[in-house]
Amino acid sequence: MKDASWDDLQLFFHVATGGGLSAAATRTGLSAPTIGRRMLALERVTGRSLFSRGPTGYLLAKDGQELLDRVRLMQDAARAISDWRGEVLTLPIVSTAADSWTSRFVADHLASVWTPKDGFRMCYKTCDASVDFTYREAHIAISHSRPESGNVAIRPSVKVAHAAYQAAGYDETNCNWISLGTDTAITPADKWTFEQPDSWITSWTNTPHMLFYLIRGGAGRGVLPCFIGDQERRLVRAGPVIDELTYEMWIVAHDDERQRPEVRIVIDRLAALFADHEDLFAGQRPSA
């Protein structure tokens, strides 16, 4: 036997509480004959006589009254779910923007930034270019440089170092390099490899994440932030920290938005997360 659909049970509720097909038709916009056919189908599905039909309308039979009691319970449960969902949709949103590498790091340490118990929702944007706060592209941005203008609040964070990496066990005689393409490279670290006159670039890609996987897969050497490369056990450094690529990270927020409690919470948590891993970002590996 097929289960009764929720739509038919709701239609049954209108017939039962309205006293007949006409009242249900007025409430639902369906025609009385259509409602009558669906009530007959509902009786067949349930195997119960739900109505006593007469000239004065549709009177509930005993089984109909029992079904009505159960439908009311179902409506209460559905209403509670709807209210619960509505509460989620009214929660404020905090949006963050960061480059591909920092976005990955935040995702790997998400519990330090947000938990389901927080009274706000999060939007995580990956943005390798600069963020325009004029149009509120994000409430908080993790920037590679100190903003020189705009109505923004800034907080200095950690220094970020870079180095060349290769797959563990990589053939040292192999001189292949991997790079981002010249059409997608934005930062000095993105451009470093193809700006070196002696780099033999045999592979390139258009996304930072694919660059990581190609290096790890053994396609060649490539430049990565130390906080990414040093955490991957299948990678080893192929040289020292590249000093000219080190930059200071800044946490930036629109000056108006930073007054919101939830934005302030996320700013503080991001600052604490980065500070807790300061040595990792700086490329300072623990001594053996």
Secondary structure as UniProt FT lines:
FT   HELIX           6..18
FT   HELIX           21..28
FT   HELIX           32..46
FT   STRAND          51..54
FT   TURN            55..56
FT   STRAND          57..60
FT   HELIX           62..89
FT   STRAND          93..98
FT   HELIX           100..108
FT   HELIX           110..112
FT   TURN            116..117
FT   STRAND          121..126
FT   HELIX           133..135
FT   STRAND          140..143
FT   STRAND          152..160
FT   STRAND          162..167
FT   TURN            168..169
FT   TURN            172..173
FT   STRAND          176..180
FT   TURN            182..184
FT   HELIX           188..195
FT   TURN            197..198
FT   STRAND          200..205
FT   HELIX           208..217
FT   STRAND          221..225
FT   HELIX           226..229
FT   TURN            230..231
FT   TURN            233..234
FT   STRAND          235..241
FT   HELIX           243..245
FT   STRAND          247..254
FT   TURN            255..256
FT   HELIX           257..259
FT   HELIX           261..276
FT   HELIX           278..281
FT   TURN            282..283
//
